[in-house]
Amino acid sequence: MSFRHYLRRAPAVSAAEAVRLVADGALVVDVRRGFEWNRVHIPGAVHMPLDVLPARCLELPEDRLLITFCTGGLRSAGAANLLVEHGFDAVNMSRGLVDWRAAGGPLTG
């Protein structure tokens, strides 16, 4: 993924809004590395690390809102921009894992 994906501000939602959107059918795309995913992740999320996202994004559903997710929000911002460029309806969950927990979002490990 090129640096330009990090320069634009991706459409973003708060963790509280992401929790509500997931309950309404949105899909979380976790772009963290494997060891981070193995430690803890959102139930029902798709694990697609950022380094493979450009090659594998067409595996994602086109009929659902995609919410990109990482630890702090930077990697997922680039991922959301990439997905939007590929025609997906995608937003970035800003501030990542810490805010997800604070918003009462479920986690599994």
Phi, psi and omega in degrees: 000137183277163181299331183299336179293340179267347185281325180276154177273116180289151171304133187230152174229154175285166177297320179299319177292323179297320177302316179294317181296322177296319178298333179269004174115358178293156181247129176276131175248107183273116185258014179285167178288165185303317182294328177291316178301315182295330180290311180196143177205171180277126178303136179084354179288156173261129177267115179218087183309148184306323183290343177252352183304315180302323182279335187247359187299335180290352174282346183281152181290142180270350187255015179227150171293133178255131178246112179280147189216137171212193183290315185238349177110347182285307179299320182290335176294314176297322179295318179298318177299316180299315181295320178298318178299332178270009173092007179275154170273102187222145175225160177259134172275104183293146176071000164058219192302317182299313180290326177302313178298314182297330180277000179085015179291141181288150177223152176223158182221000000 
